[in-house]
């Protein structure tokens, strides 16, 4: 009698994305759905992503959060809810605090009950923007309402959760799933396509990454079952949004003369205004930790834009002689 070996397919992990209608949540869902079972929640903006189940849930209502976590018992919950506009957070501090922190607190509490790992996406704006390189171990010192809510969320997750992974990110760009909710990146694209002048800030310097780079890193970390770590995710260089747009126009063969240099309102906290005398802000995050941990090389801003060129226009650009890593070469 012949021996018959039965191969049991590996079970796909279930990822629940709170805030799947957001720019971040929808892009993560689109990328991760190939390798994971994705479920997403929305509040007031229903979305349709092929291959993804989406359901309504208000993260400010504890009973709704508990119900969705009990129903699906996901392996991982990604919190992609919140207000990410510096100006909007300053104008609506109560709403920013509710979505960026209170909603997260509800999710973290019930994740612990159902043994679900919480994944939180934070921001380099937890720092004050001094001209220095920030490390993961540096104590957050935010000078904006947005940064303050992010720092509070980071602290709560680290102090209360026994199974978490935090990603403190630079400025992410890409396209929105919601036609009427344009991202700043799409507004730049639209302005250049229409040959309209676009005025962009030249005083706040950050890293810039295509949102799919973050999705790649999340995929690797989830597959490796990374636990209780904080990683900083950024391009290896920084520039202003004005310089980013110039670099974008160069790569996408748009006319850079329609990009105008300006100074946007930076809503610094009143308590921090007296301590920051320089006009410029710098959010330069050290990425050696994630590079060493995953054996990858983070890209420059120019390399990220080149990747986006291939992703959006279907022209694949590759580089030779790259070091083999965990399935991702950031060129």
Buried (B, 14 or more C-beta within 10 A) or exposed (E): EEEEEEEEEEEEBBBBBBBBBBBBBBBBBBBBBEEBBBBBBBBEBEBEBEEBEBBEBBBBEBEBBBBBBEEBEBBBBBBBBBBBEBBBBBEBBEEBBBBBBBBBBBBBBBBBEBEBBBBBBBBBBBBBBBEEEBEBEBEBBBBBBBBBBBBBBBEBBEEEBEBBBBBBBBBBBBBBBBEEEBBBBBEBBEBBEEEEEBEBBBBBBBBBBBBBBBBBBBBBBBEEEBEEBBBBBBBBBBBBBBBBBBBBBEBBEBEEEBBEBBBBEBBBBEEBEEEBEEEBBBBBBBBEBBBEBBEBBBBBBBBBBBBBBEBEEEEEEEEEEEEEBBEBBBB
